[in-house]
Every structure is written in C-alpha cells, then in structure tokens.
C-alpha cells in the first residue's frame, strides 16, 4: 500500500508534455555516459605483475590465471570481515555481487568477471556458496597490497585489466558509488515515483525516505540473505558444520 504523498494528477496531454521535457535531459545523460565511455577507452594503462598470487579452489594461482584465457578481466574486490558471521559481512558487496549472474555476454566479448575477496578463501567461499553465487571466486589476500597499490584496502573496488600475452595491465578502476554500475536494482528504483526512498535523495515533501543512504539490510542482515535462510541454506562460515 502507498505510504507517502503521491504526485499531482493531470491529463494525458500534460503528462506526455512534461515527460518529453524530461526525456531531452535523459537522452543528454545517455550521450554524456557514451562520451565518458569513449574517454575511458582512451586512458593510458599501467603494467601489473601477472604473477601476483591469488588463492582459489585448487590452491594458489596467478593474476594471469584468473583471466581464464580471455584477454580482459573485470575484478570486483569484495570487502571481508574475517571471523565474522554471514550476517555481518558487507551489505554493499553482497548487493553488488548478487546482481552478477549471467556472464555469457561478457565472455562473448572476451571478458572474464571474477570476485577477488579481501579475506581468506575458505571462509569467504563458504559465503559464496551460502549465497548461491556461481562466478569465479578467489582470495586476493596473498597480493592485496600490490594489487591495490596506492588505494585503500578493505574497501570495495572494481578494476579492469587487459593482457598482452603474459603481460597484464590495469586500465581503469573505481570505488564507492562507482561500483553501482554492477547492480540494476538501484537503476530500476530510480525509475519509480519514490526512487530509492533513501534519506539523502532530493524528493518532494511527503515522499517516503525511510532508508538510510546505502541501507541494504533488514533485521540485522543483508536483505538477500533472508531468502537463502528460508531455503534452509547453511550460513555457517566457520566450516564446523
């Protein structure tokens, strides 16, 4: 049921006229995004040691191995709280990773997507299994400082790499709200009359804004964990059960 004020009611002609005005700005926004992407493709790149060590399901591997033979790699650096239960793991990273499902379109463009967790492999892989995710999952702990040189470890990052034979290069990276490109829920919320319903949004008086900025938990857990618990999945990350 609606829990906030509603927009004014008007006739179809007025509605379409106002929408046409907004559409001009929406199209300009789209074209600005295209221009940014064009500039992104023209950035210089920096070489990274392709032999930097990661940990995967079969033990140690290299950054180069994580490409899975493809030329490009997108790596999401998942924040991790060692020794904490599933309910206390990063709500934002859970949100982002949970939106990455179908990888075949990336693969068709010679792009591999993988999660580089900033915590131990065994513990974090249990979280991946609890959530039912299927993307490649590695621990970046063995080389985290080198992989995120000059940046704050323990924070979410999305990094783009390309390889030339056995040489690996970093071409772009982002953090904080930049990683929103991974999700579609916020984008879909932005199309609704109440938006994200977060307290920081510029909304008319009376609009519901019951969520804090980045509020992605309900009853003490990341929202998407509840459906897994209802399906009787085991959220024990200790490996004892």
Secondary structure as UniProt FT lines:
FT   HELIX           12..40
FT   TURN            41..42
FT   STRAND          46..48
FT   TURN            50..51
FT   STRAND          53..56
FT   TURN            57..58
FT   STRAND          59..62
FT   TURN            63..64
FT   HELIX           65..67
FT   TURN            68..69
FT   STRAND          72..78
FT   TURN            82..83
FT   HELIX           86..88
FT   HELIX           91..98
FT   HELIX           104..108
FT   TURN            109..110
FT   STRAND          111..117
FT   HELIX           121..131
FT   STRAND          136..139
FT   HELIX           141..143
FT   HELIX           144..147
FT   TURN            148..150
FT   TURN            153..154
FT   STRAND          157..164
FT   TURN            165..166
FT   STRAND          167..175
FT   HELIX           176..182
FT   HELIX           185..189
FT   TURN            190..191
FT   TURN            193..196
FT   TURN            199..200
FT   TURN            205..206
FT   TURN            213..214
FT   STRAND          217..218
FT   TURN            219..220
FT   STRAND          221..222
FT   TURN            223..224
FT   HELIX           225..230
FT   TURN            231..232
//
